[in-house]
């Protein structure tokens, strides 16, 4: 059973990149490689959104991973074996590379759901879109912040992106935009939406074409399997 996974070699792991890539090539099939550059201004915000935690500027995590360009390596595990929904081979590889670097400067997805989430944040594409692209092991320069980091160009762009996210439904009307999601917190992060001051409200705000637009994100119930 084949699965697509993702490694991030953060800036502070650059000195060990050659050794890490050598090991990755032995254990996995490298599919695509990117050299990502986030803008200096939004680097802390991007990091916070990616990890889903509030990481203030100059926080420990930012200092740990390093401020600068980093590598994203997409790999296929052609003989993946999942235990409790996680790929132990990926978990072990991440631990090995972190030990080699002497710190938590390597990120790795544990399953394809996490790969999908990471790809949506980094490139605005879901896992199926990425799988349809051609193999490219030579690093591709990618100078963009996380999707939606500087707002959205149009409402249509927001809707098109939301429809790429598993477990999300969109209801458009002339008055407002309503979303239902299995994981509202994840959807709000992906849309870079700011929650209303009212704690129990489903109302959020996103920036579209330089203007603040209200949206509503509701929690949906998982569909029962027959």
C-alpha positions as a printed NumPy array, in Angstrom:
array([[  0.   ,   0.   ,   0.   ],
       [  1.478,   3.314,  -1.159],
       [  1.223,   6.614,   0.717],
       [  2.409,  10.193,   0.178],
       [  4.204,  11.889,   3.076],
       [  6.016,  15.116,   3.783],
       [  9.232,  16.155,   5.52 ],
       [ 10.226,  19.717,   6.368],
       [ 13.923,  20.352,   6.909],
       [ 13.806,  23.662,   8.736],
       [ 16.52 ,  26.305,   8.274],
       [ 18.494,  25.288,  11.376],
       [ 18.855,  21.746,  10.029],
       [ 20.57 ,  22.923,   6.824],
       [ 24.01 ,  21.702,   7.952],
       [ 22.691,  18.14 ,   8.142],
       [ 20.542,  18.35 ,   5.011],
       [ 22.861,  16.247,   2.829],
       [ 22.956,  13.395,   5.364],
       [ 19.179,  13.579,   5.864],
       [ 18.472,  13.537,   2.12 ],
       [ 20.812,  10.591,   1.66 ],
       [ 18.869,   8.62 ,   4.26 ],
       [ 15.492,   9.718,   2.875],
       [ 16.496,   8.48 ,  -0.584],
       [ 17.405,   5.093,   0.881],
       [ 14.132,   4.633,   2.743],
       [ 11.576,   6.397,   0.529],
       [ 10.843,   7.411,  -3.055],
       [ 11.361,  11.155,  -3.346],
       [  8.506,  12.654,  -5.397],
       [  8.904,  16.439,  -5.199],
       [ 11.224,  18.886,  -3.432],
       [ 10.709,  22.579,  -2.72 ],
       [ 12.87 ,  25.333,  -1.288],
       [ 10.387,  27.549,   0.52 ],
       [ 10.941,  31.17 ,   1.512],
       [  8.411,  32.928,   3.716],
       [  8.477,  36.704,   4.054],
       [ 10.367,  38.01 ,   7.088],
       [  7.34 ,  39.947,   8.327],
       [  4.961,  36.973,   8.325],
       [  7.358,  34.179,   9.301],
       [  6.16 ,  33.984,  12.966],
       [  2.489,  34.123,  11.893],
       [  3.014,  31.422,   9.283],
       [  4.702,  29.203,  11.862],
       [  1.865,  29.719,  14.332],
       [ -0.811,  28.882,  11.75 ],
       [  1.066,  25.839,  10.501],
       [  1.443,  24.329,  13.955],
       [ -1.953,  25.473,  15.205],
       [ -0.599,  27.141,  18.306],
       [ -0.077,  30.728,  19.374],
       [  3.621,  31.312,  18.883],
       [  4.569,  34.932,  19.64 ],
       [  7.346,  36.687,  17.751],
       [ 10.869,  35.523,  18.696],
       [  9.346,  32.59 ,  20.575],
       [ 11.256,  29.44 ,  21.347],
       [  9.851,  27.547,  18.341],
       [ 10.898,  30.216,  15.862],
       [ 14.414,  30.27 ,  17.323],
       [ 14.492,  26.487,  17.318],
       [ 13.57 ,  25.896,  13.667],
       [ 15.484,  28.912,  12.362],
       [ 14.473,  32.057,  10.539],
       [ 15.015,  31.521,   6.811],
       [ 14.557,  29.245,   3.808],
       [ 13.674,  25.603,   4.396],
       [ 13.192,  22.421,   2.368],
       [  9.914,  20.576,   1.867],
       [ 10.393,  17.011,   0.655],
       [  7.437,  14.93 ,  -0.55 ],
       [  8.03 ,  11.193,  -0.498],
       [  6.171,   8.001,  -1.275],
       [  6.36 ,   5.125,   1.162],
       [  5.712,   2.237,  -1.204],
       [  5.235,  -0.296,   1.584],
       [  3.516,   1.744,   4.261],
       [  2.191,   0.035,   7.366],
       [ -0.117,   1.989,   9.626],
       [ -0.437,   1.399,  13.353],
       [ -3.311,   3.251,  15.047],
       [ -3.592,   5.351,  11.903],
       [  0.068,   6.418,  11.894],
       [  3.058,   5.391,   9.822],
       [  5.705,   4.152,  12.236],
       [  8.367,   4.369,   9.525],
       [  7.775,   8.12 ,   9.24 ],
       [  7.735,   8.562,  13.009],
       [ 11.034,   6.703,  13.34 ],
       [ 12.607,   8.68 ,  10.491],
       [ 11.588,  11.982,  12.079],
       [ 13.078,  10.909,  15.422],
       [ 16.301,   9.78 ,  13.702],
       [ 16.769,  13.075,  11.847],
       [ 15.954,  15.163,  14.922],
       [ 18.557,  13.228,  16.886],
       [ 21.087,  13.795,  14.093],
       [ 20.383,  17.547,  14.207],
       [ 20.23 ,  17.771,  18.002],
       [ 16.766,  19.368,  18.163],
       [ 13.192,  19.521,  16.852],
       [ 14.176,  21.011,  13.499],
       [ 12.488,  18.354,  11.365],
       [  8.764,  18.082,  10.698],
       [  7.183,  14.949,   9.216],
       [  3.594,  13.942,   8.522],
       [  2.449,  10.751,  10.263],
       [ -0.353,   9.864,   7.834],
       [ -1.881,  11.08 ,   4.569],
       [ -4.489,  13.179,   6.385],
       [ -1.682,  15.211,   7.948],
       [  0.121,  15.344,   4.589],
       [ -3.061,  16.76 ,   3.058],
       [ -3.371,  19.397,   5.786],
       [  0.279,  20.436,   5.418],
       [ -0.019,  20.735,   1.633],
       [ -3.124,  22.913,   1.89 ],
       [ -1.318,  25.308,   4.228],
       [  1.961,  25.394,   2.307],
       [  0.824,  25.338,  -1.313],
       [ -2.962,  25.741,  -1.365],
       [ -3.328,  22.297,  -2.98 ],
       [ -4.75 ,  19.107,  -1.573],
       [ -3.017,  15.749,  -1.736],
       [ -4.856,  14.604,  -4.865],
       [ -3.81 ,  17.718,  -6.781],
       [ -0.187,  17.211,  -5.778],
       [ -0.253,  13.511,  -6.692],
       [ -1.423,  14.435, -10.203],
       [  1.681,  16.569, -10.791],
       [  4.842,  15.2  , -12.347],
       [  7.748,  13.897, -10.308],
       [ 10.36 ,  16.564,  -9.609],
       [ 13.277,  15.804,  -7.291],
       [ 15.246,  18.952,  -8.142],
       [ 14.3  ,  21.674,  -5.602],
       [ 11.684,  24.091,  -6.884],
       [ 11.946,  27.647,  -5.531],
       [  8.684,  28.66 ,  -3.829],
       [  8.585,  32.189,  -2.427],
       [  5.128,  32.42 ,  -0.885],
       [  3.681,  32.655,   2.609],
       [  1.025,  30.221,   3.786],
       [ -2.17 ,  30.251,   1.757],
       [ -4.312,  33.29 ,   2.619],
       [ -1.556,  34.861,   4.729],
       [ -2.067,  38.248,   3.103],
       [ -5.779,  37.829,   2.533],
       [ -7.688,  36.562,  -0.48 ],
       [ -8.066,  38.071,  -3.933],
       [-11.785,  37.347,  -4.209],
       [-14.687,  35.562,  -2.567],
       [-14.569,  32.998,  -5.369],
       [-10.984,  32.171,  -4.428],
       [-12.071,  31.51 ,  -0.832],
       [-14.912,  29.249,  -1.928],
       [-12.747,  27.304,  -4.393],
       [-10.115,  26.715,  -1.732],
       [-12.649,  25.692,   0.937],
       [-14.062,  23.065,  -1.404],
       [-10.655,  21.381,  -1.524],
       [-10.846,  20.637,   2.196],
       [-12.237,  17.283,   3.262],
       [-15.296,  17.43 ,   5.505],
       [-16.217,  21.01 ,   4.515],
       [-19.485,  22.117,   2.933],
       [-20.137,  25.598,   1.537],
       [-23.464,  27.397,   1.443],
       [-23.411,  30.644,  -0.539],
       [-26.044,  33.346,  -0.288],
       [-26.347,  37.019,  -1.143],
       [-26.162,  37.957,   2.535],
       [-23.249,  35.896,   3.853],
       [-21.103,  32.776,   3.53 ],
       [-21.845,  29.758,   5.682],
       [-19.426,  26.864,   6.114],
       [-19.896,  23.591,   7.932],
       [-16.817,  21.592,   8.89 ],
       [-15.942,  18.496,  10.863],
       [-13.042,  20.524,  12.287],
       [-14.   ,  24.239,  12.458],
       [-10.678,  25.165,  14.094],
       [ -8.708,  23.675,  11.197],
       [-10.926,  25.419,   8.638],
       [-10.517,  28.765,  10.418],
       [ -6.722,  28.311,  10.362],
       [ -6.697,  27.364,   6.686],
       [ -8.849,  30.379,   5.776],
       [ -6.777,  32.612,   8.092],
       [-10.047,  33.632,   9.729],
       [-10.242,  35.672,  12.93 ],
       [-12.97 ,  34.645,  15.363],
       [-15.637,  37.068,  16.534],
       [-15.23 ,  38.474,  20.041],
       [-18.333,  36.556,  21.076],
       [-16.948,  33.201,  22.351],
       [-19.939,  31.028,  21.37 ],
       [-20.479,  32.659,  18.002],
       [-19.847,  30.902,  14.68 ],
       [-18.919,  34.251,  13.155],
       [-15.414,  34.873,  11.787],
       [-13.752,  37.515,   9.642],
       [-11.427,  37.096,   6.66 ],
       [ -9.669,  39.661,   4.477],
       [-10.872,  39.678,   0.859],
       [ -9.467,  42.199,  -1.624],
       [ -8.332,  44.405,   1.261],
       [-11.694,  44.405,   3.02 ],
       [-12.932,  42.51 ,   6.056],
       [-15.634,  39.976,   5.178],
       [-17.782,  38.128,   7.76 ],
       [-18.229,  34.372,   7.383],
       [-19.811,  31.686,   9.556],
       [-18.196,  28.36 ,  10.384],
       [-20.412,  25.72 ,  11.978],
       [-19.421,  22.316,  13.289],
       [-20.934,  19.487,  11.272],
       [-21.679,  16.003,  12.497],
       [-19.803,  13.038,  10.997],
       [-21.897,  11.023,   8.585],
       [-22.916,   7.613,   9.852],
       [-21.496,   4.708,   7.899],
       [-23.968,   2.048,   6.842]])
